[in-house]
Amino acid sequence: MGDRTPPRSVLIIVTRRIGDVLLATPLMRSVRRAWPETALDALVFEGSQGVIAANPDVRRILTVPERPDAFAHLAFLLKLARRYDVALSTLHGDRPTLYAFLAGRWRAGLLNATPREAWKQRFLHQWVPFDNWNTHTVRMNLALAGVLGIEPRHEVVVSWSSEEARQAEALLGGAAAGPIAVLHPFPRFNYKMWHRAGWLEAAAWLAARGHRIVLSGGGEPAELAYVADLARDMPPGTLNLAGRLSLGAAGCVLARAAVYLGPDTALTHMAAALGTPTVAFYGPTDPVKWGPWPMGHVSSANPWRRVGSQTVGRVRLVQGNAPCAPCHNEGCERNVESFSDCLLDLPAARVTAAIREVTGMPA
């Protein structure tokens, strides 16, 4: 497609979680840099749009519920019909492929190269085999830039509005005068959870070295309760911002941080992309596919190995304490509500050692 006149409009479809939307921003940037006059829109699930709300590469964000009402969904599909010159699906599922088919006069996407899913190939003009094992999500998305014949851009874009910057500064208040350490203790799923004692020990270690602790988190009741309970035993002066920040404002706070600690979650990817010294806890999750994409990593190679704790740029990935990690399972009981022993057994001493490595702090 590279020899054709630039399209007037492009839709990029990322109907999954916040982290998936964030890791599609390199593809969005690739389209914007190659075709600056093209109108670029994104289609995402409701609730995930905040991570690109201020993205300068995106003109308009379309949202659809993860579990839509049948009649409302039909009306949405009818409005989508052939609105775009090009539609790109970054996911291999049925729904994103259908969205691409309906929305674009020319369509491309990722698909599983299996006989069972061969029927989807008829919906796309070009497709790329989806690799869930050996290709990082950023590189997988950028394969669609190759289909378009445009130069891939590897920058994960974290953005915020001026109003979100003001919100972040107001909430930080006097904390911004000295070094802050942002801790994100509560992932969406239990199988990514580190233990309470570890968070308290790491926070005390950071506070003893002059850092004010800032806790981040979303607004779900369970998360708010967990972070509030943790905050009560944190060092004096700890600032609990759980539920008080938009994703853009959270990005602004991360950009101010001297160090960030968190599990495999969207904020961890944001911190890494911003170049903030980052310590990321990974248990069952495969770093090859889902490791944080470090700021400035422009190689076509994956940044991470599958096994072992490792450092790339300003990111230290600390893998859980078990020979089975990464097992790719959702917890030791193989459901999202179960926990992962490799993370529950991860000692705080390994985390503080990782902090020293990415920041140069004294022991």
The 8 nearest C-alpha neighbors of each residue, nearest first, counted from 0:
[[1, 147, 2, 3, 148, 146, 4, 149],
 [0, 2, 148, 147, 3, 149, 146, 4],
 [3, 1, 0, 4, 148, 5, 147, 149],
 [4, 2, 1, 0, 5, 6, 147, 148],
 [3, 5, 6, 2, 1, 0, 7, 34],
 [6, 4, 3, 34, 7, 37, 1, 36],
 [7, 5, 8, 84, 37, 4, 85, 9],
 [6, 8, 37, 38, 84, 5, 9, 36],
 [7, 9, 38, 83, 84, 37, 6, 39],
 [10, 8, 85, 39, 86, 83, 84, 40],
 [9, 11, 86, 40, 41, 39, 87, 85],
 [12, 10, 41, 87, 86, 88, 42, 40],
 [11, 13, 42, 88, 41, 87, 14, 89],
 [14, 12, 43, 15, 20, 89, 42, 11],
 [13, 15, 43, 44, 12, 42, 95, 16],
 [14, 16, 13, 19, 44, 43, 17, 20],
 [17, 15, 19, 18, 47, 20, 14, 44],
 [18, 16, 47, 20, 19, 265, 21, 50],
 [19, 17, 265, 21, 20, 16, 22, 264],
 [18, 20, 22, 16, 17, 21, 15, 23],
 [19, 21, 17, 23, 18, 22, 13, 16],
 [20, 22, 18, 23, 19, 24, 17, 50],
 [21, 23, 19, 24, 20, 137, 18, 155],
 [22, 24, 20, 21, 26, 25, 140, 19],
 [23, 25, 27, 26, 22, 21, 155, 156],
 [26, 24, 28, 154, 153, 155, 27, 23],
 [27, 25, 29, 24, 28, 23, 141, 140],
 [28, 26, 24, 30, 25, 29, 31, 56],
 [27, 29, 31, 25, 26, 30, 32, 24],
 [28, 30, 26, 152, 151, 32, 27, 31],
 [31, 29, 33, 27, 28, 32, 34, 26],
 [30, 32, 28, 35, 34, 29, 33, 56],
 [33, 31, 29, 30, 34, 35, 28, 152],
 [32, 34, 30, 31, 29, 149, 35, 150],
 [33, 35, 31, 37, 36, 32, 30, 5],
 [36, 34, 31, 37, 32, 33, 30, 38],
 [37, 35, 34, 38, 7, 31, 5, 6],
 [36, 38, 7, 8, 34, 35, 39, 6],
 [37, 39, 8, 7, 58, 9, 36, 40],
 [40, 38, 9, 57, 58, 8, 10, 37],
 [41, 39, 59, 10, 58, 57, 60, 9],
 [42, 40, 11, 60, 10, 12, 61, 43],
 [41, 43, 61, 12, 62, 60, 13, 11],
 [44, 42, 14, 62, 13, 61, 12, 41],
 [43, 45, 63, 14, 62, 64, 65, 47],
 [46, 44, 62, 64, 63, 47, 43, 48],
 [45, 47, 48, 44, 49, 17, 62, 64],
 [46, 48, 17, 49, 45, 44, 16, 50],
 [49, 47, 50, 51, 46, 52, 43, 45],
 [50, 48, 52, 51, 47, 246, 247, 46],
 [49, 51, 48, 246, 52, 247, 21, 47],
 [52, 50, 54, 49, 53, 48, 158, 21],
 [53, 51, 49, 54, 50, 48, 60, 159],
 [54, 52, 159, 51, 158, 160, 55, 247],
 [53, 55, 51, 158, 56, 52, 57, 156],
 [56, 54, 57, 53, 58, 158, 51, 52],
 [55, 57, 54, 31, 28, 27, 58, 39],
 [58, 56, 39, 40, 55, 54, 59, 41],
 [59, 57, 40, 39, 38, 56, 60, 55],
 [58, 60, 40, 57, 61, 41, 39, 38],
 [59, 61, 41, 40, 42, 62, 58, 48],
 [60, 62, 42, 41, 43, 59, 63, 40],
 [63, 61, 43, 45, 44, 42, 60, 64],
 [62, 64, 44, 45, 65, 43, 61, 67],
 [65, 63, 67, 45, 66, 44, 62, 68],
 [64, 66, 44, 67, 63, 45, 14, 15],
 [67, 65, 64, 68, 63, 69, 72, 44],
 [68, 66, 64, 72, 65, 69, 71, 63],
 [67, 69, 71, 70, 72, 66, 64, 73],
 [68, 70, 72, 71, 67, 73, 74, 66],
 [71, 69, 73, 72, 68, 74, 67, 75],
 [72, 70, 74, 68, 73, 69, 75, 67],
 [73, 71, 75, 69, 70, 74, 67, 68],
 [72, 74, 76, 70, 75, 71, 69, 77],
 [73, 75, 71, 77, 72, 76, 70, 78],
 [76, 74, 72, 78, 73, 77, 71, 79],
 [77, 75, 79, 73, 78, 74, 72, 80],
 [76, 78, 74, 79, 80, 75, 73, 101],
 [79, 77, 75, 76, 80, 74, 82, 81],
 [80, 78, 76, 102, 77, 82, 75, 81],
 [79, 81, 102, 101, 77, 78, 82, 76],
 [82, 80, 102, 103, 83, 104, 101, 79],
 [81, 83, 102, 80, 79, 103, 84, 104],
 [84, 82, 103, 8, 85, 81, 9, 102],
 [83, 85, 104, 8, 103, 6, 105, 9],
 [86, 84, 9, 105, 103, 83, 106, 104],
 [87, 85, 103, 10, 106, 99, 9, 11],
 [88, 86, 11, 107, 108, 106, 12, 99],
 [87, 89, 108, 12, 90, 95, 99, 96],
 [88, 90, 109, 13, 140, 108, 12, 87],
 [91, 89, 88, 92, 109, 95, 13, 108],
 [90, 92, 110, 109, 111, 96, 93, 89],
 [93, 91, 94, 90, 95, 96, 110, 97],
 [92, 94, 96, 95, 97, 91, 119, 98],
 [93, 95, 97, 96, 92, 98, 14, 91],
 [96, 94, 98, 97, 93, 88, 92, 99],
 [95, 97, 99, 93, 94, 98, 88, 100],
 [96, 98, 100, 94, 95, 99, 93, 101],
 [99, 97, 95, 101, 96, 100, 102, 94],
 [100, 98, 86, 96, 102, 97, 101, 103],
 [101, 99, 97, 122, 98, 102, 103, 96],
 [100, 102, 80, 98, 99, 81, 103, 97],
 [103, 101, 81, 80, 79, 99, 82, 100],
 [104, 102, 86, 83, 85, 81, 105, 84],
 [103, 105, 84, 81, 85, 83, 106, 102],
 [106, 104, 85, 103, 84, 86, 124, 107],
 [107, 105, 123, 86, 124, 103, 85, 87],
 [108, 106, 125, 87, 126, 123, 124, 88],
 [109, 107, 88, 126, 87, 89, 127, 110],
 [108, 110, 127, 91, 129, 126, 90, 89],
 [111, 109, 91, 129, 128, 112, 127, 126],
 [110, 112, 129, 113, 128, 91, 116, 109],
 [111, 113, 128, 110, 114, 117, 129, 116],
 [114, 112, 115, 116, 111, 117, 110, 128],
 [115, 113, 117, 116, 112, 118, 111, 119],
 [114, 116, 113, 117, 118, 112, 111, 119],
 [117, 115, 118, 114, 113, 119, 111, 112],
 [116, 118, 114, 119, 120, 115, 113, 112],
 [117, 119, 116, 120, 121, 115, 122, 114],
 [120, 118, 121, 117, 122, 116, 96, 123],
 [119, 121, 122, 118, 123, 117, 126, 110],
 [120, 122, 119, 123, 118, 124, 117, 100],
 [121, 123, 120, 100, 119, 124, 96, 97],
 [124, 122, 106, 107, 125, 120, 121, 100],
 [123, 125, 106, 107, 105, 126, 122, 121],
 [126, 124, 107, 123, 106, 108, 127, 146],
 [125, 127, 108, 107, 109, 110, 123, 128],
 [126, 128, 109, 129, 110, 108, 125, 142],
 [129, 127, 110, 112, 111, 109, 130, 126],
 [128, 130, 111, 110, 109, 127, 131, 91],
 [131, 129, 132, 134, 128, 133, 139, 111],
 [130, 132, 129, 133, 134, 288, 135, 136],
 [133, 131, 130, 134, 288, 287, 135, 285],
 [132, 134, 287, 130, 131, 288, 135, 301],
 [135, 133, 288, 130, 139, 132, 138, 136],
 [134, 136, 288, 138, 137, 287, 301, 139],
 [135, 137, 139, 138, 288, 140, 289, 134],
 [138, 136, 140, 139, 135, 22, 141, 23],
 [139, 137, 141, 135, 140, 136, 142, 134],
 [140, 138, 136, 142, 137, 141, 135, 134],
 [141, 139, 137, 142, 138, 143, 89, 136],
 [142, 140, 138, 144, 143, 139, 26, 151],
 [141, 143, 145, 139, 140, 144, 138, 146],
 [144, 142, 146, 141, 145, 140, 147, 108],
 [145, 143, 141, 147, 142, 146, 149, 151],
 [144, 146, 148, 142, 143, 147, 149, 141],
 [145, 147, 143, 144, 148, 142, 0, 125],
 [148, 146, 0, 144, 145, 1, 149, 143],
 [147, 149, 1, 145, 146, 0, 144, 150],
 [150, 148, 144, 147, 145, 33, 1, 151],
 [149, 151, 29, 152, 144, 148, 33, 145],
 [152, 150, 29, 144, 141, 149, 153, 26],
 [153, 151, 29, 25, 154, 28, 150, 26],
 [152, 154, 25, 297, 151, 155, 296, 137],
 [155, 153, 25, 152, 156, 294, 295, 24],
 [154, 156, 25, 24, 272, 22, 153, 157],
 [157, 155, 24, 154, 158, 25, 272, 21],
 [158, 156, 269, 155, 250, 273, 272, 159],
 [159, 157, 54, 53, 247, 156, 51, 250],
 [160, 158, 247, 53, 163, 248, 161, 164],
 [159, 161, 163, 162, 53, 164, 247, 158],
 [160, 162, 164, 163, 165, 159, 166, 248],
 [161, 163, 165, 160, 164, 166, 159, 248],
 [164, 162, 248, 166, 160, 165, 161, 159],
 [163, 165, 161, 167, 162, 166, 248, 251],
 [166, 164, 162, 168, 163, 167, 169, 161],
 [167, 165, 163, 169, 164, 168, 162, 170],
 [166, 168, 164, 170, 248, 165, 169, 252],
 [167, 169, 165, 171, 170, 166, 172, 164],
 [168, 170, 166, 172, 167, 171, 165, 164],
 [171, 169, 167, 172, 168, 166, 240, 243],
 [170, 172, 168, 174, 169, 175, 167, 173],
 [173, 171, 169, 170, 174, 168, 175, 176],
 [172, 174, 175, 176, 171, 177, 170, 169],
 [175, 173, 171, 176, 172, 177, 211, 179],
 [174, 176, 173, 177, 171, 172, 179, 178],
 [175, 177, 174, 173, 178, 172, 179, 171],
 [178, 176, 175, 174, 179, 210, 211, 173],
 [179, 177, 210, 257, 211, 256, 180, 175],
 [178, 180, 211, 210, 256, 257, 212, 177],
 [179, 181, 258, 212, 256, 259, 257, 213],
 [182, 180, 213, 259, 214, 212, 256, 179],
 [181, 183, 260, 214, 259, 184, 261, 213],
 [184, 182, 261, 215, 214, 185, 216, 260],
 [185, 183, 182, 261, 186, 226, 198, 193],
 [184, 186, 183, 222, 192, 187, 216, 226],
 [187, 185, 188, 191, 264, 192, 262, 184],
 [186, 188, 185, 189, 264, 191, 222, 192],
 [189, 187, 186, 335, 190, 191, 336, 192],
 [190, 188, 192, 336, 338, 191, 337, 335],
 [189, 191, 338, 330, 339, 188, 192, 337],
 [192, 190, 189, 188, 186, 262, 263, 282],
 [193, 191, 189, 190, 186, 194, 185, 342],
 [192, 194, 342, 343, 191, 195, 197, 184],
 [195, 193, 197, 343, 196, 192, 198, 342],
 [194, 196, 198, 197, 199, 193, 229, 184],
 [197, 195, 199, 198, 194, 200, 347, 201],
 [198, 196, 347, 200, 195, 199, 194, 201],
 [197, 199, 201, 195, 196, 200, 202, 194],
 [198, 200, 202, 196, 197, 201, 233, 203],
 [199, 201, 203, 197, 202, 198, 196, 204],
 [200, 202, 204, 198, 203, 199, 197, 347],
 [203, 201, 199, 205, 204, 200, 198, 206],
 [202, 204, 206, 200, 205, 201, 234, 207],
 [205, 203, 201, 207, 202, 206, 200, 208],
 [206, 204, 202, 208, 207, 203, 210, 201],
 [205, 207, 210, 203, 209, 208, 204, 211],
 [208, 206, 204, 205, 209, 203, 210, 202],
 [209, 207, 205, 206, 210, 204, 360, 361],
 [208, 210, 206, 207, 211, 205, 178, 177],
 [211, 209, 206, 179, 178, 205, 208, 180],
 [210, 212, 179, 206, 180, 237, 178, 213],
 [211, 213, 237, 180, 179, 181, 210, 238],
 [214, 212, 238, 181, 237, 239, 180, 182],
 [215, 213, 239, 182, 240, 181, 183, 238],
 [216, 214, 241, 183, 240, 182, 213, 239],
 [217, 215, 241, 242, 183, 185, 222, 218],
 [216, 218, 242, 241, 219, 222, 223, 215],
 [217, 219, 242, 223, 220, 241, 222, 216],
 [218, 220, 222, 221, 217, 223, 242, 224],
 [221, 219, 223, 222, 224, 218, 225, 217],
 [222, 220, 224, 223, 219, 225, 218, 226],
 [223, 221, 225, 219, 224, 220, 226, 185],
 [222, 224, 220, 226, 221, 225, 227, 218],
 [225, 223, 227, 221, 222, 226, 220, 228],
 [226, 224, 222, 228, 227, 223, 221, 229],
 [225, 227, 229, 223, 228, 224, 230, 222],
 [228, 226, 230, 224, 229, 225, 223, 231],
 [227, 229, 225, 226, 230, 231, 224, 232],
 [230, 228, 226, 227, 231, 232, 225, 233],
 [229, 231, 233, 227, 232, 228, 226, 239],
 [232, 230, 229, 228, 233, 227, 234, 226],
 [233, 231, 230, 229, 234, 199, 228, 235],
 [232, 234, 230, 231, 199, 237, 229, 235],
 [235, 233, 237, 203, 236, 206, 232, 202],
 [236, 234, 237, 233, 232, 211, 206, 212],
 [235, 237, 238, 234, 211, 212, 233, 174],
 [238, 236, 212, 235, 213, 234, 211, 233],
 [237, 239, 213, 214, 240, 236, 212, 211],
 [238, 240, 214, 241, 213, 237, 215, 230],
 [241, 239, 215, 243, 214, 242, 238, 244],
 [242, 240, 216, 215, 243, 217, 239, 223],
 [241, 243, 218, 217, 216, 244, 240, 223],
 [244, 242, 240, 241, 245, 218, 217, 216],
 [245, 243, 248, 249, 242, 246, 240, 241],
 [244, 246, 248, 247, 249, 243, 49, 163],
 [247, 245, 249, 248, 50, 49, 250, 244],
 [246, 248, 159, 250, 249, 245, 158, 163],
 [249, 247, 163, 251, 245, 250, 167, 246],
 [250, 248, 246, 252, 247, 251, 244, 245],
 [251, 249, 253, 247, 248, 252, 254, 246],
 [250, 252, 248, 254, 249, 253, 164, 167],
 [253, 251, 249, 255, 254, 250, 167, 248],
 [254, 252, 250, 256, 255, 251, 270, 249],
 [253, 255, 251, 252, 256, 273, 250, 275],
 [256, 254, 252, 253, 251, 257, 179, 175],
 [257, 255, 253, 179, 258, 254, 180, 181],
 [256, 258, 179, 178, 180, 276, 255, 275],
 [257, 259, 276, 180, 256, 277, 275, 181],
 [258, 260, 181, 277, 180, 182, 278, 276],
 [261, 259, 278, 182, 277, 279, 183, 181],
 [260, 262, 183, 279, 267, 182, 280, 184],
 [263, 261, 280, 279, 264, 191, 281, 186],
 [262, 264, 281, 267, 280, 191, 279, 261],
 [263, 265, 267, 266, 262, 186, 268, 18],
 [264, 266, 18, 268, 267, 17, 269, 263],
 [267, 265, 269, 268, 264, 270, 261, 183],
 [266, 268, 270, 269, 265, 264, 261, 271],
 [267, 269, 291, 265, 271, 266, 270, 272],
 [270, 268, 266, 272, 267, 271, 273, 157],
 [271, 269, 267, 273, 275, 272, 268, 253],
 [270, 272, 293, 268, 274, 273, 269, 275],
 [271, 273, 294, 269, 293, 270, 274, 155],
 [274, 272, 270, 271, 275, 294, 254, 269],
 [273, 275, 294, 271, 272, 276, 313, 270],
 [274, 276, 270, 273, 277, 271, 258, 254],
 [277, 275, 258, 313, 357, 314, 259, 274],
 [278, 276, 314, 259, 275, 258, 260, 271],
 [277, 279, 260, 315, 316, 314, 259, 353],
 [278, 280, 316, 261, 262, 317, 260, 277],
 [281, 279, 262, 317, 318, 316, 261, 263],
 [282, 280, 318, 284, 319, 263, 317, 262],
 [281, 283, 319, 284, 318, 342, 325, 324],
 [282, 284, 325, 326, 327, 324, 328, 285],
 [285, 283, 327, 282, 325, 281, 286, 289],
 [284, 286, 325, 287, 288, 289, 305, 327],
 [287, 285, 290, 289, 288, 305, 303, 284],
 [286, 288, 303, 305, 285, 135, 304, 289],
 [287, 289, 135, 286, 285, 136, 134, 290],
 [290, 288, 286, 287, 285, 135, 136, 291],
 [289, 291, 286, 287, 288, 292, 303, 285],
 [292, 290, 268, 293, 271, 289, 267, 272],
 [291, 293, 272, 290, 271, 268, 294, 296],
 [294, 292, 271, 272, 296, 291, 295, 312],
 [293, 295, 272, 274, 296, 273, 271, 292],
 [294, 296, 297, 293, 154, 153, 312, 272],
 [295, 297, 294, 293, 298, 153, 292, 302],
 [298, 296, 153, 295, 299, 154, 152, 300],
 [299, 297, 300, 296, 301, 302, 153, 295],
 [298, 300, 297, 301, 138, 153, 302, 296],
 [301, 299, 298, 302, 138, 297, 134, 135],
 [300, 302, 303, 135, 287, 299, 134, 298],
 [301, 303, 300, 311, 304, 292, 287, 296],
 [304, 302, 287, 301, 286, 305, 290, 311],
 [305, 303, 287, 306, 286, 302, 307, 301],
 [304, 306, 287, 286, 285, 303, 307, 325],
 [307, 305, 304, 325, 308, 324, 318, 286],
 [306, 308, 318, 309, 305, 304, 317, 316],
 [307, 309, 317, 318, 316, 306, 310, 315],
 [308, 310, 316, 315, 307, 311, 317, 303],
 [309, 311, 315, 314, 316, 312, 313, 308],
 [312, 310, 314, 313, 315, 293, 309, 302],
 [311, 313, 314, 293, 310, 294, 296, 295],
 [312, 314, 276, 357, 311, 277, 274, 315],
 [315, 313, 277, 311, 312, 310, 276, 278],
 [314, 316, 310, 278, 309, 277, 317, 353],
 [315, 317, 279, 309, 308, 278, 310, 280],
 [318, 316, 308, 280, 279, 281, 315, 319],
 [317, 319, 281, 308, 282, 307, 280, 316],
 [318, 320, 341, 282, 342, 345, 321, 281],
 [319, 321, 341, 345, 344, 342, 318, 322],
 [320, 322, 341, 323, 324, 319, 340, 344],
 [321, 323, 324, 320, 325, 341, 319, 306],
 [322, 324, 321, 326, 325, 283, 341, 320],
 [325, 323, 326, 283, 322, 321, 282, 319],
 [324, 326, 283, 285, 327, 284, 282, 323],
 [325, 327, 283, 324, 328, 323, 284, 285],
 [328, 326, 283, 284, 325, 285, 329, 324],
 [329, 327, 326, 333, 330, 283, 331, 284],
 [328, 330, 333, 334, 335, 190, 327, 283],
 [331, 329, 190, 339, 338, 333, 337, 332],
 [330, 332, 339, 333, 338, 337, 340, 329],
 [331, 333, 330, 337, 334, 329, 338, 339],
 [334, 332, 329, 330, 331, 328, 337, 335],
 [333, 335, 329, 336, 337, 332, 330, 328],
 [334, 336, 329, 337, 188, 190, 189, 330],
 [337, 335, 189, 334, 188, 190, 338, 330],
 [338, 336, 330, 335, 334, 190, 332, 189],
 [339, 337, 190, 330, 189, 331, 340, 336],
 [340, 338, 330, 190, 331, 341, 342, 343],
 [339, 341, 343, 342, 344, 338, 331, 321],
 [340, 342, 319, 320, 321, 344, 339, 343],
 [343, 341, 319, 345, 344, 340, 193, 339],
 [342, 344, 340, 194, 345, 341, 193, 339],
 [345, 343, 342, 341, 340, 320, 346, 319],
 [344, 346, 342, 320, 343, 319, 341, 347],
 [347, 345, 348, 349, 344, 197, 350, 343],
 [346, 348, 197, 350, 349, 201, 351, 200],
 [349, 347, 351, 346, 350, 352, 201, 345],
 [350, 348, 352, 347, 351, 346, 353, 345],
 [349, 351, 353, 347, 352, 348, 354, 346],
 [350, 352, 354, 348, 353, 349, 347, 355],
 [353, 351, 349, 355, 350, 354, 348, 356],
 [352, 354, 350, 356, 351, 355, 349, 315],
 [355, 353, 351, 356, 352, 357, 358, 350],
 [356, 354, 360, 359, 352, 358, 353, 357],
 [355, 357, 353, 354, 359, 358, 352, 360],
 [358, 356, 354, 276, 355, 313, 359, 353],
 [359, 357, 355, 360, 356, 354, 276, 258],
 [358, 360, 355, 356, 357, 361, 354, 362],
 [361, 359, 355, 358, 362, 354, 356, 208],
 [362, 360, 359, 355, 208, 358, 356, 354],
 [361, 360, 355, 352, 351, 359, 208, 204]]
